[in-house]
C-alpha cells in the first residue's frame, strides 16, 4: 500500500476517535433538549412572586456561605475556601426582605438576578408574568426581556390599577382558585433600579428554569465575576431560591475553589447550605424535567473541568474554552 495513503488513513482514524467525539460532546453541552415556549406564553398571568404574609421576613431559602455546615453521614464536609466566598442565595425578595438580606452581608454587594421570566416590582413587592413551566420568555433574547420589563414599568403610572393573582395556585394549575387582587400602583420599577436604592450592584442572567444556562449567559456570568470589586459579596437569587440559585452558587464556588476542592465536595456543601438541593441528582424517569435536568448535570460536570483550568474565570471564558477543544 502506498505509504502516503496509509498515513492518511491512520490520521483519519485518529480524527474520528478523538476530534469528532469531543466536538460532538461540546455541541451537546449547548443543549440537547431545548425548552419550548408554551402556547400560553402569549397571554401570561401576572402573579405575586412571594407569599405576601411573609413580605417582611428574609426571602425564601436564604443562606450564606458564612453559615455553619451540618455533618453529612457523620462526616464534616470540606470547608476549604467556603467562608472566603462571601456569597449568599435566596428566592425573590421584597423591599423589606432585601434590607434584611443585606444586613447579613459584608462588603460591596452584587445581586445576580438569574430569572429569565419577566418580573418587576410593584409597590415594593415582586411580581412576574407566568406561563406553563415559567417558560414564557424561552427563545427571547436577553435584551428583549429587559426591554419588555422597562416597557411594563413605564406603563404602570402612579394611580393606575393592575390585577395580580397569588402565585402558588397559578403555578399548580389552579388559577381559577386565585382571585385577582386589584392593586393601585404607587410606584413600579425594574429590579436593577430596585436594588440600586440599597446601593447594591446588579447583574442580570436570563436563565431558563430547570434547564442548563446557555453559553452566552455563562460567559456573562464569568465576566461579571472577573469584574467584582475586592472583598465583594455575591448574592444569587431566582424565584424560589433552589434550582438556579444553587446551580450558580455551585458554579461560583467552582470558579474560586475547583483547584483545591473536589466536584463532589463543592456540590455537597452547597446542597447542605441550599436546603437539600443537589445539582447532580437526576429526577425520576418520566418526569417532564428529566431531560433538562440531565443536560444541566452534564453542564455542571463540564464547568468543574473548566474552572480547574481557569481559576477565577481566567484566562479563558467558557465559550473560548469549549471551542479550544479542552473539553
N, C-alpha and C positions, 0 to 999 in steps of 0.2 A: 504493500500500500504506500502511496506517495506520502512522504514524511509531513509535508505541509498539510495535507488533508487530514492525517491522523491527529496532528496537533490541534487543528481547527475543531475536530470533533470533540477532543478532550476539553478544550476551552468551552465548547458549547455545553457539555455536561456540567462543568463547574458552574457556569452561569445559571443553568436550570436548578441545580441543587442548592445554591447559596443566594444568588441575587434575586431570583424570582420569588421564592418563598418569603424572603424578608420584605420585598416590596408589596407582596400581597397582604402580609400581616399589617404593614404600615397603612395600607388602604383600608383594611378592616377597622383600624382604630378611628378612622374618620367618622364612621358609624355604619355598622352593618344593618341595623334595624332603625330606620328613620322614623321618628314620630310623625304622625299625620294630623294636620289641623282638622278638628272635628267640625261637623256640619253646623253645630250651634255657635261656632265662633263668630258668625256674622252678627249675632244678637246675644252677646254675653250678658250675664246677670251681675249687677252691681251688689257686692256683699261687703260686710264688715270683715276684716281680717283677724279680729280679736273678739273674745267674749267681753262685751262692754262692762260686765260686772267686775272684770279683772284689769280694767284700764289703768288703775293706779298702783299696780304691782309690777315687779320685774317681769319682763316678757317671758313667754313660754320657753321652757327648756334652756334657760340661761345657765351658762357655766363659763368658767375662766380656767386658763392653764395654771393659775395660781392655786386652784382648788386641790385639796389632798386627794390622792388616788387610793381607791379601795383595793385590797388584795384580790387577785384573780386565782381561783382554785388554790388558795393557800399560799400563793407566791406574790411578792410585791412586783408590780410591773416596772419595766425600765422607765426611769425618770430623767435620764440624761437629756439636758437641753430643754426640758419642758417648761420650767418656770421662766427661763430666758426667752421663751417665745413671745411673752406679753400679748396674749390673744384671748379672745372670748367668742362665744357664739350664742345665738338665740333665735327665736321666732321674731316676727314683725313686732315693732314697738309702737307705743303711743307717745304723745308729748310728755306725759308724766313718767312713763316707764323708761323712756330714753334718758331722762335725768337720773333715775335710779341706776340704770345700767352704767352710765358714765361715771357715777360715783364709785363704781367698783373697778375702775381702770386707773392707770397712771401713765403719764407721758402724753404726747400728742396722739390723738385717736384718729384712725381712718376707718370709716364704715364701708365694708364690702357688701353691697346690696346684690344678692345673687338671683333675684327674681326676674324671670322672663315676662311674667304676666303683667299687664298694665295695672299700676297701682299708684294712688295718690293719697294725700292726707286731707281730710275734711274736718274742720273744727278740732284739729289735733288728734284725730283718730284715723287709722289706716283703712282704706277701702280699695277693693280691686274688682276687675271685671272678669267673671268666672265663666268658662265653658268646660265641657267634658274633659276630665283629667287635668284641668288647669292648663290646657294647651291652646288657648285662644290665639296666642301670638307665634305659634310654631310656623317657621318659614319666613317670618318677618325679620328685617334687618334690625340691628341694634339701634341705628339712627332713627328708623321708622317708629320703633317702640317708644323711644324717648320723645320724639316729636308728637306722637299721639297723646302722651301724658301731659305735655305742655299745653296742647290744644284743649284738653279736657279741663285742666285747671283754669285756663283763660275763659272758658265758657261758664264757669261757676262764679259768677259775680256775687259779692255780698248782698244778701237779701233774697237770692234765688232759692228755689226749693228743689230737692232731689230725693228719690226714693231708694232706700238701701235695705237689703234683707240680711238677716243673720246668716253668717257663713256656713255653719256646721250643717244645718238641714239641707241647704242648697247643694253642698258637696256630696251629701248622702242620697241625692236624688229626690228629695222631698221639698222642693222649692215651694209647693203649694201650701206646706205647713208653716212656711216662714213668711208671715205677713210683712209687706214692705213698710218700713218706717219712714215717714216724711220728715226730712231734715231741712231746716232753714240754714243756709250756708252763711257763716260769719267770715270764714277765710278758708282758702284751699291752697295747697302747694304741692309741688313735686318733692320727692324725697331729698334730692340734692339740696334744695333750699331749706327744707325742713331741718336737716341735721346741721346745716351751716349756722342756724341760730344758736346752737350749742357749741359752736367753734370746733366742729368735727369736720375732717376732710371726708371726701366721698368718692367711691369707685363703683361704677355700675357694671355688672356682668350679667348678661341676659341668658341664664341657664335654664333649659327645659327641665321641668320637674320629672324626676325618676330616670333621667337619661344622662349619658355622658356629656360633658361640655364640649362644644365644638372647638376646633383647633384655634380659631381666631380669638375666641374668648379666653382660652388658656394662655395664649400669647399676651393678651392684655393683662391678665392676672399677674403673669411673671414680670411684665414691665412695671406694673403698679408696685409689686413687692420690691423691685430694684429701687424705686423712687421713694420708698418710705424713709422718713427722717430718722435720725439717730434716736434710740430709745422710744421708737414708735410703738403704739398699741394698735393691733388689728382686731376689729370686731366684724365677724361674719354673721350674716343672717339671711334666711329665706322666709317662707311664710310660717311654717311650723317650727323651724329650728332643728330639724333632724336630718333628712336626706342630703340636701345640697349643702347645708351648713356643716355637717360632719365631714362630708367629702372634701370641702375646701379647707377645713381645719387640718385634715389629714395631709392634703397637698402642701399646705403652708408648713406643717411640721416636717414634711419630707424635704422641702427646699432648705430648711435650716439644719436638719439633723440626719438626713439619709446616709451621710458618710460615716456615722457613728452609732446609729440605731437601726435595727432590722425593720423590714416592712411590717412583719407581724407585730412587733412591739409598738410601733407607731400607731397601727390600726387599733390595737388593743387599748392603749391608753386613751385614745380619742373616743373609743367605744365606752370606756368606763366613765369618762367625763360627759359623754353625749347621750346619757340615758339609755345605754344599751344598743345604740345603733351601730351596726357592724357593716362597714362599706365593702367588705369582702364576702359577705354572706348572700348567696343567691336566694331568691324566693322560690316557693314551691312550683313545680311544673304545672302548667295550665293557668297560672296567674297571668293576667294580661301584662303585668310589669316585667315578667321574667326575661324576655329577650333584651329589654332596655337595661335592666339591672346587670345582666351578663356582660353587655357591652361596657357598662361603666366599671365593672370589676376588672375587665381586661385593660381598660384605660388606666385605672389606679395602679395596677401592677407595672404597666409600662412607664408611668410617670415616676415611680420609685427609681427605676433604672436611669431615667432622665436626670432626676435630682442628684443621684450619686455621681453622675458625670458632670453635672452643672450645679455645684453648690450655690445656694442663694440665687439661682437662676442665671448663672454666668459660666462660661462666656456665651452660650447659645440659648436662644429662646426655644420653646417647644417645637414649633414648626420647622425651624432650622435643624434641630436635632433629628427630627423624623426624616427629613429629606436628605440628611447626610448619610443615611444608611446605618447609623449607630445602633438602631433598634435591633 
